[in-house]
Structure formats: C-alpha cells, structure tokens
Amino acid sequence: MPAGYYSFIMEQGADFIRDITYKDSAGALVNVTNYTARMDIRSSLSSSTSLISLTTENSRILVTGVSGLFTWTLTAAETMALNFNSGVYDFEIIDPFGEVERLLQGKVTLSKEVTR
C-alpha cells in the first residue's frame, strides 16, 4: 500500500506530540508489538543530513502494541533547538521480521516561537 500524505506544523518551543494509529485495509487495528519505527525531517529530499531524527531507539517514537499506536514526541527544549522554516519527512515502521513499510510522508512547517 502506498504511503499516506500528511503535512503538519510543528511549534518551536512547545511540546510536540502526534499519535499515528496503524490499521489494516479493513480498518482493524494492527498489533505493533515488537515493531520499531523511524522518521527523519530534512530540508529537502536531496539533503544528506537530517534536521532531526525520531526513532524508537532514541525514544522520540513510542509504540503501544495492541492498539496499533505510534506516538511522535519532542520536548519543548528539543523543538526550541530547531531552526528551519520547512522540510520534508517520511515515517517508516519495521516489523519484527525486519520488513520496512513507509506509512506516511509529507511536509513539515516550523512555526517560530515569539515568546522566549
């Protein structure tokens, strides 16, 4: 199944939390126990470096098994350290057998903080 397209705004200096629920083609929740996940935000598709990486290994992506839930999380301090206007990302999940599936892709806009 092709990746869905989802663009979002991230607010600099604020906690960032997004829940992504994984469902099969019939709409049933997929048990994601023992899955890992990864997501890079880059300034462009051709950029060789990421602006920030979210992974299960760095605890910026949390997995809630039977509910099919992946949660992207960044603290206010982490978003405050970001300094870009817009970028692109994709979100990949890896099942316990090592099969990689890209679930989402899209654009990210950073809304700059005024109050410091």
C-alpha atoms as an extended CHARMM CRD file, in Angstrom:
* protein
*
       116  EXT
         1         1  MET       CA              0.0000000000        0.0000000000        0.0000000000  PROA      1               0.0000000000
         2         2  PRO       CA              1.4500000000        3.4370000000       -0.8790000000  PROA      2               0.0000000000
         3         3  ALA       CA              2.3610000000        5.8010000000        1.9310000000  PROA      3               0.0000000000
         4         4  GLY       CA             -0.2340000000        8.3250000000        3.0100000000  PROA      4               0.0000000000
         5         5  TYR       CA              0.4770000000       12.0230000000        2.6490000000  PROA      5               0.0000000000
         6         6  TYR       CA              0.2650000000       14.1190000000        5.8280000000  PROA      6               0.0000000000
         7         7  SER       CA              1.7050000000       17.5960000000        6.2850000000  PROA      7               0.0000000000
         8         8  PHE       CA              1.8790000000       19.2350000000        9.6890000000  PROA      8               0.0000000000
         9         9  ILE       CA              3.0380000000       22.2810000000       11.6320000000  PROA      9               0.0000000000
        10        10  MET       CA              5.4960000000       21.9150000000       14.4920000000  PROA      10              0.0000000000
        11        11  GLU       CA              5.5880000000       24.7650000000       17.0230000000  PROA      11              0.0000000000
        12        12  GLN       CA              9.0620000000       25.8540000000       18.1170000000  PROA      12              0.0000000000
        13        13  GLY       CA              9.4430000000       25.9180000000       21.9210000000  PROA      13              0.0000000000
        14        14  ALA       CA              6.3620000000       23.7640000000       22.5530000000  PROA      14              0.0000000000
        15        15  ASP       CA              5.9890000000       20.0600000000       23.2240000000  PROA      15              0.0000000000
        16        16  PHE       CA              5.2330000000       18.1740000000       20.0050000000  PROA      16              0.0000000000
        17        17  ILE       CA              3.0750000000       15.0500000000       20.2740000000  PROA      17              0.0000000000
        18        18  ARG       CA              1.3120000000       13.2660000000       17.3970000000  PROA      18              0.0000000000
        19        19  ASP       CA             -0.4500000000        9.9210000000       17.5750000000  PROA      19              0.0000000000
        20        20  ILE       CA             -0.4580000000        7.7320000000       14.4650000000  PROA      20              0.0000000000
        21        21  THR       CA             -2.7950000000        4.7220000000       14.5230000000  PROA      21              0.0000000000
        22        22  TYR       CA             -1.9220000000        1.8500000000       12.1760000000  PROA      22              0.0000000000
        23        23  LYS       CA             -4.8910000000        0.0000000000       10.6770000000  PROA      23              0.0000000000
        24        24  ASP       CA             -5.1490000000       -2.6660000000        8.0090000000  PROA      24              0.0000000000
        25        25  SER       CA             -7.1220000000       -2.2450000000        4.7630000000  PROA      25              0.0000000000
        26        26  ALA       CA            -10.3000000000       -3.4120000000        6.5470000000  PROA      26              0.0000000000
        27        27  GLY       CA             -9.8900000000       -0.7120000000        9.2000000000  PROA      27              0.0000000000
        28        28  ALA       CA             -8.8620000000       -3.0790000000       12.0070000000  PROA      28              0.0000000000
        29        29  LEU       CA             -6.0770000000       -2.0580000000       14.3870000000  PROA      29              0.0000000000
        30        30  VAL       CA             -2.7420000000       -3.7510000000       13.6860000000  PROA      30              0.0000000000
        31        31  ASN       CA             -0.8820000000       -5.1560000000       16.6870000000  PROA      31              0.0000000000
        32        32  VAL       CA              2.5010000000       -3.4230000000       16.5270000000  PROA      32              0.0000000000
        33        33  THR       CA              4.1060000000       -5.2000000000       19.4750000000  PROA      33              0.0000000000
        34        34  ASN       CA              7.8760000000       -5.5350000000       18.8440000000  PROA      34              0.0000000000
        35        35  TYR       CA              7.7940000000       -3.0750000000       15.9420000000  PROA      35              0.0000000000
        36        36  THR       CA             10.3460000000       -0.2880000000       15.6510000000  PROA      36              0.0000000000
        37        37  ALA       CA              9.9620000000        2.9700000000       13.7560000000  PROA      37              0.0000000000
        38        38  ARG       CA             11.9890000000        5.8360000000       12.3530000000  PROA      38              0.0000000000
        39        39  MET       CA             11.4240000000        9.2570000000       10.8760000000  PROA      39              0.0000000000
        40        40  ASP       CA             13.8170000000       11.8900000000        9.5340000000  PROA      40              0.0000000000
        41        41  ILE       CA             12.9850000000       15.5130000000        8.8420000000  PROA      41              0.0000000000
        42        42  ARG       CA             15.2400000000       17.0300000000        6.1670000000  PROA      42              0.0000000000
        43        43  SER       CA             15.3260000000       20.4110000000        4.4700000000  PROA      43              0.0000000000
        44        44  SER       CA             14.7520000000       18.7270000000        1.0900000000  PROA      44              0.0000000000
        45        45  LEU       CA             14.5720000000       15.2620000000       -0.4390000000  PROA      45              0.0000000000
        46        46  SER       CA             18.1500000000       15.6140000000       -1.6750000000  PROA      46              0.0000000000
        47        47  SER       CA             19.5820000000       16.7870000000        1.6630000000  PROA      47              0.0000000000
        48        48  SER       CA             22.2320000000       14.4160000000        3.0180000000  PROA      48              0.0000000000
        49        49  THR       CA             21.6990000000       15.4370000000        6.6510000000  PROA      49              0.0000000000
        50        50  SER       CA             18.5820000000       15.3530000000        8.7690000000  PROA      50              0.0000000000
        51        51  LEU       CA             17.3300000000       18.3300000000       10.7520000000  PROA      51              0.0000000000
        52        52  ILE       CA             16.1140000000       15.9090000000       13.4260000000  PROA      52              0.0000000000
        53        53  SER       CA             15.5610000000       12.1580000000       13.6950000000  PROA      53              0.0000000000
        54        54  LEU       CA             12.7990000000       10.4540000000       15.6120000000  PROA      54              0.0000000000
        55        55  THR       CA             13.2110000000        6.7360000000       16.3140000000  PROA      55              0.0000000000
        56        56  THR       CA             12.0960000000        4.1400000000       18.7910000000  PROA      56              0.0000000000
        57        57  GLU       CA             15.7640000000        3.8170000000       19.7550000000  PROA      57              0.0000000000
        58        58  ASN       CA             16.0520000000        7.4850000000       20.7910000000  PROA      58              0.0000000000
        59        59  SER       CA             12.5950000000        7.3650000000       22.4600000000  PROA      59              0.0000000000
        60        60  ARG       CA             11.1640000000       10.0630000000       20.2140000000  PROA      60              0.0000000000
        61        61  ILE       CA              8.7480000000        7.4520000000       18.8410000000  PROA      61              0.0000000000
        62        62  LEU       CA              6.7640000000        5.3790000000       21.3090000000  PROA      62              0.0000000000
        63        63  VAL       CA              4.9760000000        2.1580000000       20.3300000000  PROA      63              0.0000000000
        64        64  THR       CA              1.7910000000        0.9360000000       22.0080000000  PROA      64              0.0000000000
        65        65  GLY       CA              1.4370000000       -2.6420000000       20.7520000000  PROA      65              0.0000000000
        66        66  VAL       CA             -2.1150000000       -3.9510000000       20.6390000000  PROA      66              0.0000000000
        67        67  SER       CA             -3.6610000000       -0.5340000000       19.9680000000  PROA      67              0.0000000000
        68        68  GLY       CA             -1.5930000000       -0.0340000000       16.7980000000  PROA      68              0.0000000000
        69        69  LEU       CA             -0.3460000000        3.2890000000       18.1160000000  PROA      69              0.0000000000
        70        70  PHE       CA              2.8730000000        5.1230000000       17.2960000000  PROA      70              0.0000000000
        71        71  THR       CA              3.4510000000        8.4000000000       19.1530000000  PROA      71              0.0000000000
        72        72  TRP       CA              5.8940000000       11.0090000000       17.8720000000  PROA      72              0.0000000000
        73        73  THR       CA              7.2700000000       13.0890000000       20.7540000000  PROA      73              0.0000000000
        74        74  LEU       CA              9.6400000000       16.0150000000       21.0920000000  PROA      74              0.0000000000
        75        75  THR       CA             10.0690000000       18.1220000000       24.2090000000  PROA      75              0.0000000000
        76        76  ALA       CA              9.7420000000       21.9040000000       24.2250000000  PROA      76              0.0000000000
        77        77  ALA       CA             13.5370000000       22.1130000000       24.6050000000  PROA      77              0.0000000000
        78        78  GLU       CA             14.0290000000       19.9040000000       21.5330000000  PROA      78              0.0000000000
        79        79  THR       CA             11.6680000000       21.9530000000       19.3600000000  PROA      79              0.0000000000
        80        80  MET       CA             13.2610000000       25.1760000000       20.6290000000  PROA      80              0.0000000000
        81        81  ALA       CA             16.6070000000       23.9720000000       19.2660000000  PROA      81              0.0000000000
        82        82  LEU       CA             15.1640000000       23.5320000000       15.7630000000  PROA      82              0.0000000000
        83        83  ASN       CA             15.9190000000       26.2500000000       13.2380000000  PROA      83              0.0000000000
        84        84  PHE       CA             14.3040000000       25.7040000000        9.8490000000  PROA      84              0.0000000000
        85        85  ASN       CA             11.2850000000       27.0640000000        8.0000000000  PROA      85              0.0000000000
        86        86  SER       CA             10.0310000000       23.9830000000        6.2120000000  PROA      86              0.0000000000
        87        87  GLY       CA             11.1700000000       20.4960000000        5.4080000000  PROA      87              0.0000000000
        88        88  VAL       CA             10.1030000000       17.0420000000        4.2940000000  PROA      88              0.0000000000
        89        89  TYR       CA              9.7980000000       13.7750000000        6.1660000000  PROA      89              0.0000000000
        90        90  ASP       CA              8.8030000000       10.1710000000        5.8740000000  PROA      90              0.0000000000
        91        91  PHE       CA              7.7490000000        7.7770000000        8.6090000000  PROA      91              0.0000000000
        92        92  GLU       CA              8.7580000000        4.1180000000        8.3740000000  PROA      92              0.0000000000
        93        93  ILE       CA              7.8490000000        1.1630000000       10.5490000000  PROA      93              0.0000000000
        94        94  ILE       CA              9.7900000000       -2.0820000000       10.8270000000  PROA      94              0.0000000000
        95        95  ASP       CA              8.0220000000       -5.2830000000       11.8170000000  PROA      95              0.0000000000
        96        96  PRO       CA              9.6830000000       -7.9670000000       13.9980000000  PROA      96              0.0000000000
        97        97  PHE       CA             10.8570000000       -9.7860000000       10.8290000000  PROA      97              0.0000000000
        98        98  GLY       CA             12.6850000000       -6.7140000000        9.5030000000  PROA      98              0.0000000000
        99        99  GLU       CA             10.1560000000       -5.7570000000        6.8130000000  PROA      99              0.0000000000
       100       100  VAL       CA             10.0830000000       -1.9810000000        6.3370000000  PROA      100             0.0000000000
       101       101  GLU       CA              6.9090000000       -0.1300000000        5.3810000000  PROA      101             0.0000000000
       102       102  ARG       CA              6.6370000000        3.5970000000        4.7640000000  PROA      102             0.0000000000
       103       103  LEU       CA              3.3580000000        4.6950000000        6.3670000000  PROA      103             0.0000000000
       104       104  LEU       CA              3.4690000000        8.4620000000        5.8860000000  PROA      104             0.0000000000
       105       105  GLN       CA              5.3260000000       11.2070000000        4.0750000000  PROA      105             0.0000000000
       106       106  GLY       CA              4.8460000000       14.9110000000        3.6570000000  PROA      106             0.0000000000
       107       107  LYS       CA              5.9320000000       18.4200000000        4.5280000000  PROA      107             0.0000000000
       108       108  VAL       CA              6.7550000000       19.9650000000        7.9020000000  PROA      108             0.0000000000
       109       109  THR       CA              6.4890000000       23.6640000000        8.7030000000  PROA      109             0.0000000000
       110       110  LEU       CA              8.1640000000       25.0720000000       11.8080000000  PROA      110             0.0000000000
       111       111  SER       CA              6.1260000000       27.8590000000       13.4140000000  PROA      111             0.0000000000
       112       112  LYS       CA              8.7360000000       30.0990000000       15.0520000000  PROA      112             0.0000000000
       113       113  GLU       CA              8.3470000000       30.9770000000       18.7250000000  PROA      113             0.0000000000
       114       114  VAL       CA              7.8720000000       34.6410000000       19.6380000000  PROA      114             0.0000000000
       115       115  THR       CA              7.7320000000       34.3270000000       23.4400000000  PROA      115             0.0000000000
       116       116  ARG       CA             11.0830000000       33.2780000000       24.8650000000  PROA      116             0.0000000000
